[in-house]
Amino acid sequence: MRNRSLADIMRPDSFDNMVGQSHLVGERGALRRLIDSGRITNMIFSGPAGTGKTTAAEIVAGRADMMIYRFNATTASLSDVKEALKSTSDMFGAGGVLIYLDEIQYFNKKQQQSLLEYIEDGRVTLIASTTENPYYCVYSALLSRCSVFEFKPVPPRELAVALRRALDYLCRAEGREVRCSDDTLLKLAEFAAGDVRHGITLLENAYYIADEELTPETFKALSSASYGSFDRDGDVHYDLLSALQKSIRGSDPDAAIFYVARLLAGGDILSVCRRLLVIASEDIGAAYPMAAAITYSCCEAAKQLGMPEAQIPLGNAAVMLATAPKSNTACAAIECAMKDVESGLGQTVPHHLHAPLFDGYKYPHDYPNRWVEQQYLPDDVKDRHYYKFGENKTERAAEAYWDAIKKKQS
């Protein structure tokens, strides 16, 4: 019985064997070219789970003439890092020390600040990884000393290559041939949603319960009952997303919840989050400006929680959006403005808005009610009215306020 997982055994040992991330590790990939040049610098790898961050870090570390220490911020502390460095203090003059710190977002600001001391004097080269946005979760001073590389979900057809390799290895290692068609492997790759580790783990478990062939039913028995309910690259998937948006736009919370459930049952959290974020600004917009912030908070919570708990904040967001007042005025305004920009209009900004010392500019805070009439749009579009107040309570109140202010100044 193997103690190591198949995903760990199949971890690539070179950039050539990695799937996905061609923009980073392909022949002209930025990360690959950097490492090939012999430059090992401080780096942060960001992206979803199972996309190759740890694998890339292992490959970089393997090519570096350094003593390597690996830590996971979920279990390690700064004292663990300091202890490792202390034990090798007499070796700093050689190749140096490379620290790979996984899940750096679990180090607080003070812990991250403490790493600066070792990075600044060149004793340590840091490679950190995170599944969160590094520009939010990594201390700015530390971030400024690192190159950030974004890892993206692995496309299904590339992920299927890794699954085929894993299946071939299993058949050789176990001495038992189990067939699997390319179409079935591709469906599994789609279900894995860009996560190579998840796909290989599911494949490994399916292998041991299969007879002579792996089928969609084999994977279904090990995952959710909805396996194969939709293809992320197919019409059904986009039909569901479209139905979700139209249901929320039509203020039907029951239908909104149903379509969120359908999409989540297929294992697709990210598409639900993206669509809800769009809806918050496109369909609710100025009628309830806080909807965008609340939706963002719910989506971030869902991504951290994962399924099944992710359904709770996403359900909350869907109900809130469906029952909120609706307005597309801001959306319509930006679309109209974009048409003028794309037509080449408005190239010259009014002089008083950019001239030295604001020559001719009227500072609104110096006037009653913090408003004074002056031209802001370029001359060729100065009479445009892109934004028109909606009929909802929030926008009507804003319109009444500005009408009153402007009448007092006229």
C-alpha positions in Angstrom: 0.0 0.0 0.0 1.4 3.3 -1.0 1.7 6.0 1.7 2.1 8.9 -0.8 -0.9 10.2 -2.7 -0.9 9.7 -6.5 -1.0 13.5 -6.9 2.2 13.8 -5.0 3.9 11.0 -6.9 2.9 12.6 -10.2 4.2 16.0 -9.3 6.3 17.2 -12.3 10.0 17.7 -11.7 10.5 20.2 -14.6 8.6 23.0 -16.3 8.3 20.8 -19.4 6.1 18.3 -17.6 3.8 20.9 -16.0 0.3 21.3 -17.5 -1.2 24.7 -17.8 0.5 28.0 -16.9 2.2 28.3 -20.3 2.3 32.1 -19.7 4.7 31.3 -16.8 6.5 28.1 -17.6 6.1 27.7 -21.3 9.1 28.2 -23.6 8.6 32.0 -23.5 7.0 32.0 -20.1 8.1 34.8 -17.7 9.0 32.6 -14.8 10.9 30.1 -16.9 12.9 32.7 -18.7 13.8 34.3 -15.3 15.0 31.0 -13.8 16.8 30.0 -17.0 18.8 33.3 -16.8 20.1 32.1 -13.4 18.1 34.8 -11.5 16.5 33.5 -8.4 14.6 36.4 -6.8 11.9 36.8 -4.1 8.6 35.6 -5.6 5.0 35.3 -4.7 2.8 32.7 -6.5 -0.9 33.4 -6.4 -3.8 31.4 -7.8 -6.4 28.8 -7.0 -5.5 25.4 -5.4 -4.1 22.7 -7.5 -2.8 24.9 -10.3 0.9 24.2 -9.8 2.2 26.8 -7.3 3.9 24.3 -5.1 5.2 22.3 -8.0 6.7 25.4 -9.6 8.3 26.4 -6.3 9.8 22.9 -6.0 11.2 23.1 -9.5 12.8 26.5 -8.8 14.2 25.3 -5.5 15.7 22.3 -7.2 17.5 24.5 -9.7 18.8 26.8 -7.0 22.2 26.3 -5.4 20.7 27.0 -2.0 19.8 25.3 1.3 16.0 24.9 1.1 13.4 25.0 3.9 9.7 24.4 3.3 7.0 25.8 5.6 3.2 26.0 5.6 1.9 29.1 7.3 -1.2 27.3 8.5 1.0 25.2 10.9 4.4 26.9 11.1 5.2 30.1 13.1 7.8 32.7 12.6 9.9 31.0 15.3 10.1 27.9 13.2 11.5 30.0 10.3 14.0 31.8 12.7 15.1 28.5 14.2 15.9 27.1 10.7 17.9 30.1 9.8 19.7 30.1 13.1 20.8 26.5 12.5 22.4 27.5 9.2 23.9 30.8 10.2 27.4 29.6 9.3 26.3 28.9 5.7 25.0 32.3 4.7 28.2 33.0 2.8 27.6 30.1 0.5 24.6 29.8 -1.8 22.3 31.3 0.7 18.9 30.0 2.0 15.7 29.6 0.1 12.5 29.5 2.1 9.3 28.3 0.5 6.3 29.5 2.5 3.0 28.1 1.5 -0.3 29.9 2.3 1.5 33.1 3.4 -1.9 34.8 4.0 -2.0 32.9 7.3 1.0 34.9 8.5 -0.2 38.2 10.1 1.3 41.6 9.3 3.8 41.5 12.1 5.0 38.0 11.1 5.4 39.1 7.5 7.2 42.3 8.6 9.7 40.1 10.5 10.6 38.3 7.3 11.9 41.6 5.8 15.0 41.6 8.0 16.2 38.3 6.4 15.2 39.3 2.8 16.8 42.8 3.0 20.3 41.6 3.8 20.2 38.9 1.2 20.5 36.0 3.6 17.2 34.6 2.5 15.4 34.3 -0.9 11.6 33.9 -0.3 9.1 32.1 -2.5 5.6 32.4 -1.0 2.3 31.1 -2.3 -1.3 32.1 -1.7 -4.7 31.2 -2.9 -5.9 34.8 -2.1 -5.2 38.1 -3.8 -1.6 39.0 -2.7 -2.3 42.7 -3.0 -4.7 42.3 -0.1 -3.2 39.6 2.0 0.5 40.3 1.7 2.1 43.2 3.6 2.9 46.0 1.1 6.6 46.3 2.1 7.1 42.6 1.6 5.1 42.7 -1.6 7.2 45.5 -3.1 10.3 43.3 -2.7 8.8 40.3 -4.6 7.8 39.5 -8.2 4.2 38.3 -8.3 3.3 35.5 -10.7 -0.4 34.6 -11.2 -1.3 30.9 -11.7 -4.6 30.3 -13.5 -7.0 27.3 -13.4 -5.7 24.6 -15.7 -7.8 24.3 -18.9 -9.7 20.9 -19.2 -7.8 19.6 -22.2 -4.4 20.3 -20.6 -5.6 18.8 -17.3 -6.7 15.7 -19.1 -3.1 15.1 -20.1 -2.0 15.0 -16.5 -4.9 12.6 -15.8 -3.8 10.3 -18.6 -0.3 10.2 -17.2 -1.6 9.4 -13.7 -3.8 6.6 -15.0 -1.0 5.1 -17.0 1.2 5.2 -13.9 -1.5 3.5 -11.8 -1.9 0.7 -14.3 1.8 0.0 -14.3 2.3 0.3 -10.6 -0.7 -1.9 -9.7 -0.3 -4.3 -12.6 -3.9 -4.0 -13.5 -5.2 -2.4 -16.7 -8.2 -0.1 -16.4 -9.4 1.6 -19.5 -10.7 5.1 -19.7 -11.8 6.9 -22.9 -10.4 10.4 -23.8 -14.0 11.8 -23.6 -14.4 10.5 -20.0 -11.1 11.9 -18.9 -12.0 15.2 -20.4 -15.3 15.2 -18.5 -13.4 14.5 -15.3 -11.0 17.4 -16.2 -14.0 19.7 -16.6 -15.4 18.6 -13.3 -12.1 19.2 -11.6 -12.5 22.9 -12.5 -8.8 23.6 -13.1 -7.6 21.8 -10.0 -5.1 19.2 -11.1 -4.7 17.7 -7.6 -8.4 17.3 -7.2 -8.7 15.6 -10.6 -5.9 13.1 -9.9 -7.3 12.3 -6.4 -10.7 11.6 -7.8 -9.1 9.5 -10.6 -7.1 7.5 -8.1 -10.1 6.6 -6.0 -12.1 5.7 -9.0 -9.4 3.4 -10.2 -9.7 1.2 -7.2 -13.5 0.8 -7.4 -13.6 0.3 -11.2 -13.7 -3.1 -12.9 -12.2 -2.9 -16.4 -13.1 0.6 -17.4 -13.6 4.1 -15.9 -16.9 5.7 -16.8 -18.7 8.9 -15.8 -20.8 6.8 -13.5 -17.6 5.6 -11.7 -16.7 9.2 -10.9 -20.3 10.1 -10.0 -20.2 7.4 -7.3 -17.3 9.2 -5.6 -18.4 12.8 -6.0 -21.6 14.8 -6.1 -24.8 13.4 -7.6 -24.7 16.1 -10.2 -21.5 14.9 -11.9 -22.0 15.6 -15.6 -25.0 17.9 -15.0 -23.3 20.5 -17.2 -20.2 21.1 -19.1 -18.3 24.3 -18.1 -17.5 25.0 -21.7 -20.9 24.0 -23.0 -24.4 25.6 -23.5 -26.0 24.2 -20.4 -23.5 25.9 -18.2 -24.1 29.3 -19.8 -27.8 28.8 -19.9 -27.8 28.3 -16.1 -25.7 31.5 -15.6 -28.0 33.4 -17.9 -31.1 32.1 -16.1 -29.5 33.1 -12.8 -29.0 36.7 -13.9 -32.4 37.0 -15.5 -34.1 35.6 -12.3 -32.3 38.1 -10.1 -33.1 40.9 -12.6 -36.7 39.8 -12.5 -36.7 40.0 -8.6 -37.5 36.3 -8.2 -35.5 35.0 -5.1 -36.8 31.4 -5.5 -35.5 31.0 -9.0 -32.3 32.8 -8.1 -31.6 30.3 -5.3 -32.5 27.4 -7.5 -30.0 28.3 -10.2 -27.3 29.0 -7.7 -27.9 25.5 -6.3 -27.7 24.0 -9.8 -24.4 25.6 -10.5 -22.9 24.8 -7.1 -24.0 21.2 -7.5 -21.8 21.0 -10.5 -18.8 22.2 -8.4 -18.6 25.6 -9.9 -18.1 28.3 -7.3 -16.1 30.8 -9.3 -18.6 31.2 -12.1 -21.3 31.9 -9.6 -19.2 34.5 -7.8 -18.3 36.2 -11.0 -21.9 36.4 -12.2 -23.2 37.6 -8.9 -20.6 40.4 -8.8 -21.6 41.5 -12.3 -25.3 41.5 -11.4 -24.7 43.6 -8.3 -23.4 46.5 -10.5 -25.3 45.8 -13.7 -28.8 45.2 -12.4 -28.9 46.7 -8.9 -26.3 49.4 -9.3 -27.2 52.9 -8.0 -30.5 51.7 -6.5 -28.6 50.0 -3.7 -24.9 50.9 -4.0 -23.9 48.7 -1.0 -25.1 45.6 -3.0 -21.7 45.4 -4.7 -19.7 45.5 -1.4 -22.0 42.9 0.2 -21.8 40.6 -2.8 -18.0 40.8 -2.9 -17.9 40.0 0.8 -20.1 36.9 0.3 -18.1 35.7 -2.7 -14.8 36.0 -0.9 -16.3 34.1 2.1 -17.5 31.4 -0.3 -14.1 31.0 -1.9 -12.4 30.6 1.5 -15.0 28.2 2.8 -15.3 25.9 -0.2 -18.2 23.6 -0.5 -20.6 22.7 1.1 -20.4 25.8 3.3 -19.9 28.2 0.3 -23.6 27.7 -0.5 -24.5 29.8 2.5 -22.9 33.2 1.7 -23.7 32.7 -2.0 -27.4 32.0 -1.2 -27.4 35.0 1.0 -26.0 37.2 -1.9 -28.5 35.8 -4.4 -31.5 36.5 -2.2 -30.3 40.0 -1.3 -29.8 40.8 -5.0 -33.1 39.4 -6.1 -35.1 41.3 -3.4 -33.1 44.6 -3.8 -34.4 47.5 -5.8 -33.2 47.5 -9.4 -31.4 50.1 -11.6 -29.3 49.8 -14.7 -28.7 53.6 -15.0 -25.0 53.4 -14.2 -24.5 50.5 -16.6 -26.3 52.3 -19.4 -24.2 55.5 -18.6 -20.9 53.8 -19.0 -22.0 52.0 -22.2 -22.9 55.3 -23.7 -19.6 56.9 -22.6 -17.6 54.0 -24.0 -19.3 54.4 -27.4 -18.1 58.0 -27.5 -14.6 57.1 -26.4 -14.4 54.3 -29.0 -15.5 56.9 -31.6 -12.5 59.0 -30.8 -14.4 61.8 -29.0 -13.3 63.7 -25.9 -9.5 63.5 -26.6 -8.8 67.0 -25.1 -9.4 67.4 -21.4 -10.5 71.0 -20.5 -7.5 73.2 -19.7 -8.6 74.2 -16.2 -8.8 70.5 -15.1 -5.1 69.8 -15.8 -3.3 73.2 -16.1 -0.5 74.0 -13.6 -1.8 75.5 -10.4 -5.3 74.7 -11.7 -5.5 77.8 -13.8 -9.2 78.7 -14.0 -10.3 75.7 -11.9 -13.1 76.4 -9.4 -12.6 74.4 -6.2 -16.1 73.2 -5.2 -15.3 73.1 -1.5 -14.8 76.9 -1.6 -18.4 77.4 -2.6 -21.8 77.1 -0.8 -23.1 73.5 -0.6 -19.7 72.3 -2.0 -20.8 72.8 -5.6 -20.2 75.3 -8.4 -21.1 75.2 -12.0 -18.1 74.6 -14.4 -17.3 72.5 -17.5 -15.8 69.1 -16.8 -16.4 67.2 -20.1 -14.2 67.9 -23.2 -15.6 70.5 -25.6 -16.9 68.0 -28.2 -19.0 66.1 -25.7 -19.8 68.9 -23.2 -23.5 68.6 -23.8 -23.7 64.9 -23.3 -25.8 63.5 -20.4 -24.7 59.9 -20.0 -26.3 59.3 -16.6 -30.0 59.7 -16.0 -31.4 59.2 -12.6 -33.6 56.2 -12.1 -37.0 55.9 -10.5 -35.9 54.1 -7.4 -35.9 55.7 -3.9 -32.1 56.1 -3.7 -31.7 57.7 -7.1 -34.8 59.9 -6.7 -33.4 61.2 -3.4 -30.0 61.9 -5.0 -31.7 63.7 -7.9 -33.9 65.8 -5.5 -30.8 66.7 -3.5 -28.8 67.9 -6.5 -31.7 69.7 -8.0 -32.1 71.7 -4.8 -28.3 72.4 -4.5 -28.0 73.6 -8.1 -31.1 75.8 -8.0 -29.7 77.6 -5.0 -26.5 78.4 -7.0 -28.4 79.5 -10.1 
